[in-house]
Each structure stands twice: as structure tokens, then as C-alpha cells.
């Protein structure tokens, strides 16, 4: 017999305060505990007579996964247990609204869609780094939280369908039918594949399509045949529904919605990167598509969808455990040591070559005054900026990377190390490469930039030194000591 | 309570010492030895004394087929010739007290919702292997315990069942796996003294009773020293060389 949930009821030391939401799957309650300072929420699955076994397993999955998750993009796990027959899960109650209400206001402006998409992609990247694929990304599971400093971030909700690479997959083993939410589910998920992080990218792409056009890309099919249609029928190009949508956004959304996961972004971090740098998105055939790509396009897609094989996709994913990195090379265009330049190019080249899907962002920082931001930035400022950009492209030429794999960024900041550190954090960068002498050439005055980046960046940092002959090195060391 | 689990120690002193230290560092306050203390390895007397001291201090130990064979009048019929030769040698290495300790080991022990047994729950003394999901389902159906910990099979594995069918999971060392009470679980920590999954590192596991989470471990140890002792004792060369390849 299910217990009667009412305010004041005690479950494992937590007191039910008020019901927040009664859904088809579970009831959410605000709860309190004398020792917990932050707001708490309890999830209690409906376990009454006639409820399906999938609900029980789904709740088991959530209870198993949540304790292993951490970071700013998931609610903090607090406790779980059973009271009588009633299982429960207590977690942090994160303030904010899901993206669901925004569906009433569609179509949203492209810039807003991109900002929400980037925040969601960064949250997904954080989850994927923890070996978890969410598998139920949709507006209702993306919570928009605004922190005390006014920064927006997405917190992911509901891990009842999720897959953890290092934990038993209770759902996948128990059920053969596909599990997910029909309008958003990736084609490989329809085929029963549960271990590919890029499935979340597809669902996010469907969400962004909806926010930007007011329609879902594949309708809301209820039959198995209807679900499978996305394996061969392409979505209408969103610009057909929303002609004012910029081409770059269509390029990004349609790339997320590619039927073969290999044709999507290699990682959610790379998707976030494009959403945050629209001007650097390489516009291809996807950007130009204005109506159904006709019989030929349909046939091509059909063939791709037809060739997708669940076993092969699963194996492919298990094989490619290594994550294609986003690499930043921070270049000091003012430093005058050609040997250091060569060494930096060498190391960057080797790093990029190790993973075919690695992407490189070339970065340089333009120093600006700390206070009283230049008011006459217009002409002079733009000139300086453009000059740096040209110099940066010239610097990277020997790498011979295609335009899809490389981007160029001139940042302006009074604090060079901080600019690099912030850039790496905001773009989920995996690896920073930089020269040892510090990007300023003013090490004596400002301290070593590279030392600060090494100490404070939240990713791997490689500091490159130029190869030197012994005698020259000795001389440099002496000079270095004098300087210190 | 945090329980350290060791199975198939096989008279490998170096492996037992390494695992025991790793489990102590993981803050285990209780130990369970899942059988096959002896056989194959060169240090049966030391391992039996070690386990006996732990049992005196509150640990649990169950009987394995090699332990049984070493103290029985006749060797177990299911063993191959080389293993039998090792058993005969082992028997000569143990004194009366060590014999008596092995002889007195129970086939299985139940504690709360946990069952400890060397081979399986359906017929512990017949030494059938839990080598696949079918056998795991059979074992889980034969006990009221929610959690079964066993050995005998030398590869680490975790099986689970919600209904009549069971599923196999290959655990990744060092990952804490919560075991929900809604289903049954059967865990094989893997062999401490003679790993056979192509990784020479000794296997063991620990279970936290409060969070109900199980963590499998792989512990590197000085297998060259263990192998040298096997050679010095004149035991079959294969028992020594397989420790380096983990086969």
C-alpha cells in the first residue's frame, strides 16, 4: 500500500513541507531537515497499483546515478531511501524555471536561442565528462538558474533515463523498446543505443529548433514507425519556418540534428563553442538549405539512416573513449624569439594531430587600460584589433588546419592571465598551450602570465620552452636570475 | 560498517598483504574471506595463519574447494593433475592447527541481507561455477539474501536481477557502485592470489553497508617475488608464470 503523503510526514528524517508538483511519474515535495541549510526537494515516484515496472527501474537508475554526479550543472544529491514501500530521493532544490514556459513565447530571437543553447551545451559537456549520457534532454529538463552575480547557467534535471558508462545499465538490460521523449529523441536512441553522448546533442538541437521556430523538427510521433521516420526524413530547414533566422544558427541546429552521430559535433563543448562564436561558424550546405533537399537529399539521408546499425554504433562509442579536445594556443605576437615561436607551433601541431576531431582556438590578448575603457576605440581600436587578427592567422598558417578546425580570437583585457583563464573556463577548453616567457614580455613588472595560468586555469596547461644550445641557455638563465 | 572482501587468495602472501593494506586504507573495519585460502601458491601456512588471526578478531571466512581438498583424505575429483599435485604439497605444509582451522570453515555464512559463499548458493559443496548470467540467476534464486558475495570464478563480475533473469556487468576498478535494494545482486570480487583476466594486479572489493555501495579494486603487488617462491618450492612452472600474465 502506498503511504499517504501529507505535510508533516517524516521520511528518513526529512519532513514533507508542501507539494510542488504532481506529475505522471512522480510527486515533488519541498522538504526540510534541521541540519541542512540549503533548500531541499524530495522526489517520490508514484508506485501505486498498476504502475509499470519501467518506473521502478527508472527511479532505481536515478538513485544510483545521482550520488556520483557533482558540479554546478546538476542538483546536489542529499539522501535516498524507502519509507514503507515508498522510495524517495532528496536533493538540492535549485531555484529557477525550466525552459518549458519559454515555449509559449516562441519564436525566440536567435541571440537568445544561442545563449540558452550554449549554456545547455556547457552543462551537457560537464555531464558527459562525468561519463553520463542524459538521454532525456528537453525544455522541461533544462532549468535556467541565475546565480547571485547575475550569471545564467543551465542545471540538468531528471536522470531517470540516463546511462553511466561505469555503472550497470539497469534500463537497457531490462527493456528492449526505445526510451526517451518522442519529439527530442536521437535516431540511435530510437534504435536502442544508450551510450552515445551525442544523443544529447541531437535532443538539444531539437529543443533549439523548437525555441527558434515554435515547432518541433519531427512532430510528436506516438508510433514506432513515426519515431523511426527521423532516421530517413530530414527536418524542414528552420529558416523555412523562420526566415529571419541567421544562417549560422541553422548551420548549428541542423548539424546537431544529423542522423549519424559522427556528423554532429564531436563534443557538446564544441557545440557550445560555435554557439558562443557565431561569427566563426563555417557556413556549409546546411546553412543554405531553404526547403526540403528534394528526392536526392532524402535518398542520401535514407541510406545513412538505413545503414545505422545499433550494434556497430554501441561498439564505436565504447571504442572511442578518448574525448576530442578543444585546444587553445595563447600566442604572444609581441615576443621576439623565433625559436620559441617554432617550439610553440611544433607542440601545437603535435597536439592537434593526435585527435582528428580536435579543434584549435588561436588566442591573443590585446592589453587595454584597466580603468576608463578607451572611448575612441572606434577607428584606432578596430585597426589594432584587425592587425592582431591578421598577424594571428599568419602565425597559424604553418599548421595547415582546415577552417572547420581552427578559429581566431583577439581578446581585450587589462589582465592577460585572467583573460586566458576566463576564456578557458567559459568555453570548456580542455588544454591550453602557451610560451614560457609569458605573453606580455613584461614579466618583471607583471609576474609570469604562464605561471598564473598553470596555477588557476581549470584545464591542462602546457608551457612551451624554446630548444637552445647549452651556452645560450646558460646565458639566458643568468639573465633570467638577474631579472627575478 | 565497511566490509573488505577477498576471494581466492591461493597461498599468495604478497597479493594478500597488498590487498589487505589497500582495504585498510579504504577504511574497512570488517573482513570477509570468500574461500580458497590455499592451493597454487607457495605460502599456504602464512595465509592460513593470517586469515585465522583475522577470524579471531571478528572476520568471516568460508570454505573453498582447494581448502577442502587440502584437508580431506582424498583430493576433490574435479581438479586437474597439476592442481592436485599442488594440493598434495600444500597438505604437507600445514600443521595440525592449520588443518583443523580449514576443516572447521563453514560452507556459507549469512549476515543481515548478505550471503557469503565460495562457489554458489544452490549447492555450495558441489562447487558449481557462477560463470554466466544463467548461473547467477540460479544462485540468486536459491537464497533469500539480497546480496551474494562469492568467488571460485577468478574474473571480477557483478550480476543483478529484478525478476527471474539476471544480467552481467563488468565492473571498472575504483568506481563506487550503489546496489539498490529493489533488486538482487551477486558480486564476485575477482581473485586476490591468482587473477585470470590478463591483469596481474590482485583483485578485491569493499562494500559500504550504510551507502550500500560496492567498489571493486585492483592492487598491483610484487608478483615476481610470489612466482620466485613458487619455483623455489618446486611447484609447477605454470603456477609461477601465470602470475605475471594474469592468466
Interface residues (C-beta under 8 A of the other chain):
Chain A: X53 X56 X57 X60 X63 X64 X67 X68 X82 X87 X166 X167 X168 X169 X170 X173 X174
Chain B: X158 X160 X162 X167 X169 X172 X175 X176 X177 X178 X180 X181 X182 X183 X211 X213
